């Protein structure tokens, strides 16, 4: 039966057969059929790149905005945004706090402006829920923040993308043999060997 892919050995020898439901990429690779969840796979690739950048530079790369994004906040949200400003900055935000609002001046480089406000408010909500919880450490919050950035930035299941993007994605998946799940723990791919397929079709 099909199983999560693991212990891959990178090779340039693969053939992209096609996509199913604009969600799954089917690849003939190393004597097996590989089915890649393109959103989950891209999410994990982005997460690994963000984590590597943060470990190298101390923070996630930012993109400054020509026009700030203004978010209206409650008093508690303003207080939390100020208290945890360094954590927002560590994952690529630059904030200007005002009375009852915040201006977002820069956003994580991986995401679009359209996703910036929702990502910021989701993170702020997580901070408020986690305040006073000794088990929710700064490290865990920042790790979860990277998950959220990666999810917002990843290509979406159910949408069609240019063949060059899909080829790049498959190449990255095959080049990361130790990566088998997305940041949320879902498999990024499953595989079935030719023998398993033959067995399913009762081939001798």
N, C-alpha and C positions, 0 to 999 in steps of 0.2 A: 504494500500500500504506500501512498505518498507519505513523505516525511519532511520535516523541516530540514533545509539544506545545512550542512555543517562540514567542517574540515575540507573546504574547497582549496584547490591548488590553482593559482592564477594561470591562465593560458590565453593566448590571443586567438585560439581556435574555438570559435563559437559561431552559431548561425541564428539570427533572430528570425523566427518563423512568422510571428505576427502578434496581434493583441486580441484579447477577449474582453468584451464589455467596456473597452477603454479603461480597464483597471489593471489587467494582468498581462504581462509580457511573457511570451513563450519563447524559450531559447533552447536550441539543441546544443548540448555542451558535454564533452567528456563522457560520451556514451549514455547520457541521460537527457530527459526532458526537464528543463528548469522552468518553473512558473514563478515570476517575480511580481509581487505586489508593488506597483511603481510608486505609490504614495508612501508606503511604509519604508521602502528601500531608500527613497530620496530623503525622507525625514531623518533616517539614521545617518546617511552620508553627511547631511548638513550639520547634524548634531556633532558628529566627530570632527568636522572642520571647525565648527564654532569652539568646541572644547580645546582643540589644539591651538587655535588662535588666542584663546583666553589664557592658556597655560604659558604660551610664548610671550604675549604682550601684557598680560595682567588684566585685559578686558577684551570684550568683543568689538570688532571694528564698527564704526558708526558712519552714517551718511548724514551730513547737515541738510536741513530743509530750507528752501528758499523762503517759504512762508511757514511760520510755526502752526502747529495743530493745538488748538485750545480745548481743554477738557474741563468742564465744570465739575467741581468736587464738593463734597460735604466737609464740615469741619474736621471730622475724624479722618477722612481720606486725605485732606491737606496735611494733617499732622503725620500720618503714616508715610506719605510721599516725602516729607521732609526728613523724617527719622531714618528712612531706608533709602535715601537718595543714592548712597554709594552703591547699593545693590542694583538699582536701576542703571546707574552709570556703568557698572561692571559688565552688563550685557548689551550696552550700546546706546542707551538713552541719554539725552542731555535735557535737563529740565530747568524751567524758570518758574518758580512758585510765586503766585499772586494771592490776593484775597478771594478765596472761594473758587480758585481755578489754578490750573497749571498750563504753561505753554511748553509743548514738546518741541525742542529746537533741533534735535538730532535723534535718529532712530537706528536700531540695529541694521547693519548693512545688508543682511540677508532678506529682509522683509520689505514689502511695498508700503507706501504712504497710506494706502487704503486699509491696510491691516494694523497700522501703528496704534491707533486709538483703542481698538478692541484688545490688542495685546497688552497695552499699558493698563487698562481697566481690569483685565483678568488677573494680571500680576498684583495689582493693588488690592484686589479682593482677596487673593491668596495671602497677602501680607497681613491684612486685617484679621482674617480667620486664624492665622498662625500666631498672632501676638500673644505672648504669655504662655505659649506651648514650649516647654523646654526641649521637647524631642524634635521640634522643627528648627534645626540649626540654620545658620547663615549659609553653610555649604549646601545643605539640602534645598534651601530656597533657590539658590543660584543654579543648582543643577536642574531643578524643575523649570526655572525660567528659560534655560537653554532648550529644554524639551518644547516649551511653548513657542519659542522663536522658530525652532526647526519645523514644528507642525504648521505654523502660519506660512513659512517660506516654501514648503515642499509642494511639488506638483500634485494636482488633485486627481483622485480616481474619478472615472466617469467623464473625463475631458480628453480630447485628442491633442497630441503634441507632435511637433516636427520629428521626423525620423532621426535627425542628428541628435536630438535631446535624448531619445530613447536609447540610441546606440551608446551615447556617453554614459547613461545611467547603467546599462548592462555592464559596460567596461569597468565602472567603479565598483559595482557589486562583486564582480569576479576578482577584482584586485584586492578585496578586503575579506580574506578567507575566514577571519575570526568573528566577523560581524554576521549574526544570524537572526537577530530580532531588532525591531524598531525601539525607540526610547520608551515606548509604553509596554514593551514585552511581546508584541505580536511578531510572528515570523515574517521576515521580509521576502522569503521565497520557500517553495517546496520543490522537491525533485522526485522523479520516478525514473528508475533505470529502464533500459530497453528490455531487460529480462522481466521486470515487473509489468511493463506494458504488454509484452508477449503473453504473459500469464493471464492478464485480464482478458485478452482476446482469444485465449485458449490455443495459441500458436505453439507448435511443437518445435 
